[in-house]
């Protein structure tokens, strides 16, 4: 009795499926894709600060176009408008102050370090459009009783 090896017709070996040329082309494509991903990763890290700066600039230049208006009587004690502490909780981009008088009005923004004096009958506009810091607090007082109109835009 003789033993014959079983023949498997139409079965391809690994060498028949991909030639060396095909394997080289696939490896070149994989390497090219890897290099493109690496370049994209490096470029995205380089561009990220520029995009963040552009976003910050755009935010500083823009505002919603709405306003808050208040008319009040001011005495010689210091008063505070907490802009971001009340609705709509948004810092103001600009503010108009009109002092009807009869006293002189003193006003300071965001802290109490520098004060601007506004005489009776005068108006003053603070423009913070484009600034990195907006108006979040308004301090004001008068040397005597004054009627004041404040309009904040956000």
RATABEL-V294511 format. One record per residue. D_CENTER is the distance of its C-alpha to the mean C-alpha in Angstrom with 2 decimals. Layout:
BEGIN
d_center: (D_CENTER	D_CENTER)
END
This chain:
BEGIN
d_center: (87.87	85.26	81.56	79.28	75.62	73.67	72.22	68.85	68.71	65.44	63.39	61.14	60.31	57.00	58.34	59.16	55.68	53.64	55.19	54.05	52.58	50.48	49.27	48.29	46.31	44.41	43.64	42.43	40.04	38.75	38.24	36.48	34.05	33.48	32.85	30.38	28.40	28.56	27.39	24.48	23.46	23.67	21.86	18.91	18.60	18.94	16.41	13.64	12.61	12.84	10.59	7.85	8.69	8.89	5.50	4.51	7.75	7.49	5.11	7.65	10.40	10.22	11.75	13.92	17.19	18.72	20.54	22.30	25.69	28.08	31.50	33.09	35.99	35.13	37.69	37.94	35.93	32.24	30.04	26.41	23.91	21.32	18.59	16.30	19.53	20.80	19.94	17.50	15.64	13.04	12.97	14.85	13.98	17.72	20.96	24.62	27.41	31.02	33.77	36.88	38.87	41.43	39.83	37.31	33.73	31.63	27.88	25.20	21.43	19.57	22.69	26.36	26.86	27.10	28.67	29.14	32.50	32.91	36.56	38.08	37.62	34.61	31.06	27.96	24.44	21.38	18.73	15.29	13.68	12.03	12.18	9.85	11.68	12.44	15.76	16.03	19.80	22.66	26.02	29.09	32.87	35.91	39.17	40.99	40.15	37.71	36.28	32.60	30.26	26.50	24.11	20.37	17.98	14.61)
END
